[in-house]
């Protein structure tokens, strides 16, 4: 520098500061760091002219800032509303920039996390956290490991300066990339083609399955089965079939609904609850602890081997059979006095009657494929089958009667709940057996008695009806007050009511001008007011007069057993023959001395002016008629006692002729 330059001797050194303003080493380093941050390597580019320029620029900037501040203060004072508007716009702009920055940062985070998930997929032991993705990205369900990052070095080099082997390697790599891209495109096209073909095939299969399913649904509906929609959420089963009886008991009514599911081929399959082993009612007849008859199943085959309509029918029949056995099990508790017992899930019913063998009915509910159902050849198979069918008919009638009662006006409301008794299945069966046994035994005896009396020359007639209701059923149906019931229901209702039989045997002493008959009524009912079979004998006027019953208001005699009726008939017919028929035959010669079936006949003796009195006794026992004549001296035959028996064999001498031959 020249000596004339006033700044030639200027040295740059710090201005000495007072002791109280002296900077410590830490403060000095802080200011150096601040200057470094402001001037950016200021120690390299520092020059005198640059410092002067900076000083001048700093002074002007201070003046401009002061003047601008004054102007801004004036603007703010003059237009405060405009400033508020500017602040609002600035705030919105800041918020929008922050949202955009947050969105961009979130996308960057999602991209990095998605790239890293490809590496995590190679290590099954490591688990990826969902917190590394934004909520919006998680909601889109983007598959993980779908984005990868490939690092490739970019080499920009002139091919002419490369070695031949390196140039050949690069060209080979480029050709492989081109082939790989073509192969990738072709693979993608093949995959797209296969996907479309598979989708078309699946669509065609779905259409075929749906068409088949709805065709079978329509077929089931056309067969009369009641259909209803299932609740939401039942997969592949939009409809259910109601196969159970509507009037079944509560327990079995709830089981009578099954969804109709679709299998892989579109066919309908029933609910798994219906694929259980179907049940059937089995009736066996035992004589002396030996099975002589077994009923057969109504429907044969397994559920998986039958058509859908047949499977539903089999399921309905199985539910019906279970309900029938359940109702009979409840009913058997009140029939212990009639020989009905429930042991080991088998109902034992003692068949009433005068049999030479001990007969029982064994009723149980077994699986449809039980081996015992395939046994044939019993002598009483037909009877066991008829009993099983009769029980089924009675339960079906009970279902229809429940519907009939439910559609009528309800009874008055009371505080006591109306208890519906179990249907009379076993009671009807017992009543029918008891009634048939009673009337058959009685009518067989009456026919034997009539044949015996006819063989003795006594003109008698017999009319017998086992069941009066069935005899006049047509008239009963026509005169029925309830017209809503069908003829079938009225017929079955007559089986539940008491059974009534009637027999009429004309008296041996009756004539064409004044015919008289003994009338025997048989009534059977397992229930109040009487339990079992009851016989009533109505006497004709001649016997009422003979027995001095004119003033007796009850001219009907009641008997509880068939043996008592037979014994009484023997006595009353013997009394009619002796004290009415023979008394009228011998006119004034006969004398009645007792109430027993015998008379005394007066006749002339062989000696002159002597009178002989002979006793004649009539005895009817076990369809055999016996006449015995006893003389105080001797009869016309020369014997003191004469007897003769008629047992129904033809060609014998009549009773009147025989007695005349004895008495002369």
Residue pairs with C-beta under 8 A, 6 or more apart in sequence:
1 7
1 8
2 8
7 48
17 23
23 31
35 42
36 42
75 82
75 83
76 83
106 134
106 136
106 137
109 132
109 133
109 134
110 133
110 134
110 137
111 147
113 132
113 133
114 142
114 144
114 146
114 147
115 147
115 148
115 149
117 128
117 144
117 145
118 145
118 147
118 148
118 149
120 126
120 127
120 128
120 145
121 144
121 145
128 144
130 138
159 167
159 170
162 170
208 266
209 262
209 264
209 265
209 266
210 266
211 266
212 265
212 266
212 267
213 262
213 266
213 267
213 268
216 267
216 268
216 308
217 227
217 239
217 260
217 268
219 308
219 309
220 227
220 241
220 260
220 268
220 308
220 309
220 312
221 227
223 309
225 241
225 242
225 243
225 309
225 312
226 241
226 242
227 239
227 240
227 241
227 242
228 239
228 240
228 242
228 257
229 238
229 239
229 240
230 237
230 238
230 239
230 240
230 259
234 259
236 261
236 262
237 259
237 260
237 261
237 262
239 259
239 260
240 257
240 258
240 259
240 260
241 257
241 258
241 260
241 312
242 256
242 257
243 256
243 257
243 258
243 312
243 313
243 315
243 316
243 319
244 252
244 253
244 255
244 256
244 257
244 316
244 319
245 252
245 253
245 256
245 316
245 319
245 320
245 323
245 399
246 253
246 399
246 403
247 398
247 399
247 400
247 402
247 403
247 406
248 256
248 319
248 320
248 323
248 399
249 323
249 326
249 327
251 326
252 319
252 322
252 323
252 326
255 273
255 319
256 316
256 319
258 270
258 271
258 273
258 274
258 312
258 315
259 271
260 268
260 269
260 270
260 308
261 268
261 269
261 270
261 271
262 268
262 269
263 269
267 308
268 308
270 303
270 308
270 311
270 312
270 315
274 303
274 311
274 315
275 303
275 304
277 367
277 368
277 369
278 299
278 303
278 314
278 315
278 317
278 318
278 367
278 368
279 318
279 321
279 322
279 325
279 365
279 366
279 367
279 368
280 297
280 298
280 317
280 318
280 321
280 365
280 366
280 367
280 368
280 373
281 295
281 321
281 324
281 325
281 363
281 364
281 365
281 388
281 391
281 392
282 294
282 295
282 363
282 364
282 365
282 366
282 370
282 372
282 373
282 388
283 293
283 294
283 295
283 361
283 362
283 363
283 384
283 385
283 387
283 388
283 391
284 291
284 293
284 294
284 295
284 361
284 362
284 363
284 384
285 291
285 292
285 293
285 294
285 359
285 360
285 361
285 362
285 378
285 380
285 383
285 384
286 292
286 359
286 360
286 361
286 362
287 357
287 358
287 359
287 360
287 380
288 357
288 358
289 358
291 362
291 378
292 378
292 379
292 380
293 378
293 379
293 380
293 381
293 382
293 383
293 384
294 372
294 373
294 375
294 378
294 381
294 384
295 381
295 384
295 385
295 387
295 388
296 373
296 376
296 381
296 385
297 368
297 373
298 317
299 310
299 313
299 314
299 317
299 368
300 368
301 310
301 314
302 368
302 369
303 311
303 314
303 315
306 314
314 368
318 368
320 392
320 395
321 365
321 392
322 365
323 395
324 365
324 391
324 392
324 395
324 425
325 347
325 363
325 364
325 365
327 395
327 422
327 423
327 425
328 347
328 363
328 391
328 425
328 426
329 342
329 347
330 422
331 422
331 423
331 424
331 425
331 426
331 427
332 340
332 341
332 342
332 347
332 426
333 342
335 426
335 427
335 430
335 526
337 531
338 350
338 352
338 430
338 526
339 348
339 349
339 350
339 352
340 347
340 348
340 349
340 350
340 426
340 430
341 347
341 348
342 348
345 364
345 365
346 362
346 363
346 364
347 361
347 362
347 363
347 364
347 426
348 360
348 361
348 362
349 360
349 361
349 362
349 363
349 426
349 429
349 430
350 359
350 360
351 359
351 360
351 361
351 433
352 430
352 433
352 434
352 437
353 359
353 433
353 437
353 441
354 437
354 441
354 562
361 387
361 429
366 372
366 373
378 384
387 429
390 429
391 425
391 429
393 492
394 423
394 424
394 425
394 428
394 492
394 495
394 496
395 423
395 425
397 488
397 489
397 492
397 493
398 423
400 489
401 489
401 493
404 484
404 485
404 489
411 418
424 496
424 526
424 527
427 526
427 527
428 495
428 496
428 526
430 526
431 498
431 499
431 524
431 525
431 526
432 495
432 499
434 524
434 526
434 532
434 533
435 466
435 467
435 499
435 501
435 522
435 524
435 533
436 466
438 501
438 522
438 524
438 533
438 535
438 562
439 464
439 466
439 501
439 503
439 522
440 466
441 562
442 503
442 520
442 522
442 535
442 562
442 565
442 566
443 464
443 466
443 501
443 503
445 566
445 569
445 623
446 462
446 464
446 503
446 505
446 520
446 569
447 462
447 464
448 623
448 648
449 505
449 569
449 573
449 620
449 623
450 460
450 461
450 462
450 505
451 623
451 648
452 620
452 623
452 624
452 625
452 646
452 647
452 648
453 460
453 508
453 573
453 625
453 646
454 460
454 648
455 646
455 647
455 648
455 649
455 650
455 652
456 625
456 646
456 652
456 654
456 655
457 653
457 654
457 655
457 656
457 657
458 508
458 577
458 581
458 654
458 655
459 506
459 508
460 505
460 506
460 507
460 508
461 505
461 506
461 517
462 503
462 504
462 505
462 506
463 503
463 504
464 501
464 502
464 503
464 504
465 471
465 501
465 502
465 503
466 501
467 499
467 500
467 501
468 500
468 501
468 502
469 476
469 494
469 497
469 499
469 500
470 494
473 491
473 494
476 490
476 494
477 487
477 490
477 491
480 490
485 493
497 525
498 523
498 524
498 525
499 522
499 523
499 524
499 525
500 521
500 522
500 523
500 524
501 521
501 522
501 523
502 519
502 520
502 521
502 522
503 519
503 520
503 522
504 517
504 518
504 519
504 520
505 517
505 518
505 520
505 569
506 515
506 516
506 517
506 518
507 516
507 517
507 518
507 540
507 542
507 543
507 573
507 576
507 580
508 573
508 576
508 577
508 581
509 516
509 542
509 576
509 577
509 580
509 581
509 584
510 516
510 517
510 540
510 542
516 540
516 541
516 542
516 543
517 540
518 537
518 538
518 539
518 540
518 543
518 569
518 572
518 573
519 537
519 538
520 535
520 536
520 537
520 538
520 565
520 569
521 535
521 536
521 537
521 538
522 533
522 534
522 535
522 536
523 530
523 533
523 534
523 535
523 536
524 532
524 533
524 534
525 531
525 532
526 532
532 560
533 560
533 561
533 562
534 558
534 559
534 560
535 558
535 559
535 560
535 561
535 562
535 564
535 565
536 556
536 557
536 558
536 559
537 556
537 557
537 559
537 565
537 568
537 569
537 572
538 555
538 556
539 547
539 549
539 555
539 556
539 557
539 572
542 576
542 580
543 572
543 575
543 576
544 550
544 552
544 555
546 575
546 576
546 579
546 580
547 595
549 555
557 568
559 565
559 568
570 620
570 621
571 597
571 620
573 620
574 597
574 618
574 619
574 620
575 595
575 596
575 597
577 597
577 618
577 620
577 625
577 655
578 597
578 598
578 599
578 616
578 617
578 618
579 592
579 597
579 599
582 590
582 599
582 601
582 616
582 618
582 656
582 659
583 590
583 592
583 599
585 656
585 659
586 601
586 663
589 601
589 602
589 603
590 599
590 600
590 601
590 602
591 599
591 600
591 601
591 602
591 613
592 599
592 600
593 599
593 600
596 617
597 617
597 618
597 619
598 615
598 616
598 617
598 618
599 615
599 616
600 613
600 614
600 615
600 616
601 613
601 614
601 615
601 616
601 663
602 611
602 612
602 613
603 611
603 612
603 613
603 614
603 663
603 664
604 610
604 611
604 612
605 611
605 612
605 633
612 631
612 632
612 633
613 632
614 629
614 630
614 631
614 632
614 635
614 662
614 663
615 629
615 630
615 631
616 627
616 628
616 629
616 630
616 659
616 663
617 627
617 628
617 629
617 630
618 625
618 626
618 627
619 625
619 626
619 627
619 628
620 626
623 647
623 648
624 645
624 646
624 647
625 645
625 646
625 647
625 655
626 643
626 644
626 645
626 646
627 643
627 644
627 645
627 655
627 658
627 659
628 641
628 642
628 643
629 635
629 641
629 642
629 643
629 659
629 662
629 663
630 640
630 641
631 639
631 640
631 641
633 640
634 640
635 642
635 662
635 663
635 664
636 661
636 662
636 663
636 664
637 661
637 662
642 662
644 653
644 658
646 652
646 655
653 661
